[in-house]
Amino acid sequence: MSNLGFALEGAWKVLLAGLILGAGLPAVFALGIRSMAFGAGGDAEVDHAAPHPVGRLVAYVLFAVVVLVALLGITYIVASGFGKTISFEHVYPAIVDK
């Protein structure tokens, strides 16, 4: 029965990572696109409202989050290839020996 518990624990972790990275990042990107349309106003909006600078700022922040997560994933893959890992011991990620 313990093997089933280990399998379910591993499956739960894979499912969570898949939801965050597989559906979460595209959802954040879609929110960035929507915020960019809100920031542009005019023909980008249904009601042809005036431009909102806050919408553009939110869009840039959301796009930056998506880019940073993608770069962190690439860094993790490259670090693993060199026999290293990423540590979040401090606030920022650092590449350390395994």
N, C-alpha and C positions, 0 to 999 in steps of 0.2 A: 504494500500500500504506500510505502514511502516513495517508491519510484514514481507513482502517479502524482503524488504531491510535488515532487521535484519538477515533473513535466508540466504540471499546471502552473507552477510558479514561473517557470521559464516562458511558457506561452503567454502568461499575463504581462510579463515585461516586454516581450516582442510586440504584443498587441498595443500596449501603451506607447512604445516608441513609434510604432507605425501610425498611430493616430496623431501623435504630436508632429512628427516629421512628414508623414505622408499626407495628412489632411490639414494639419495645423498651419504649416508654413504657406501652402497655397491660400488658405483662408486669410492669413495675415496679409499676404500680397493682394488679395482681392479687396480687403478693407483699405489698403493703401491706394488702389486704383479708384475706389469709391470716394475716398477722401480727396484725391487729386481732382476728381470731377466736381466735388463740392467746393474745393478751393478755386477752381477755374470759373465756376458760375456760368452765366450766359447760356449758350447752346448746349453745354455739357450737362445742364440740369433740366429737369422736366418743367419747372416753373420759371426758367430763365432768370434766376435770381442774380444779384450782384456777386462778384468774387469775394471769397472769404479767405484771408491769409492764414487763418488757423487751420483750415482744411489742408492747405498745401504743406504746412509745417508738420501736421500729423502724418501726412502721406510720406514725407521724407523720413520721419522717424520710423515708420513701419517698414519702409524699404530698407533702411539701414539695419533693422533687426533681422530681416530675411537674409541680407548679404552677410552679416556677421555670423549667423547660424550656419550658413553654407560654408563660409571660410573656416569655421571651427570644425565642421565635419571633414573638410578636406585636410585640415591640419591633423586631425585624429587619425585619418587613414595613412597619411604620410609618416606620422610619428610611429605608428604601429609597424610600418614597413622597416623602420630603422631600429626596432626593438625598444622603443620608448613608449611612454604614455602621457596623457594630459592630466595634470593635477590641478584641482581647484582649491588647494590648501589656503591660498590667499584669495583675495577678491577676484583677481584676474587669472585666466588659465596660463599654466606654465608647462613646458615639455620637460619631463623628468625621466630618469632611467626606471625600468620596470623592477 
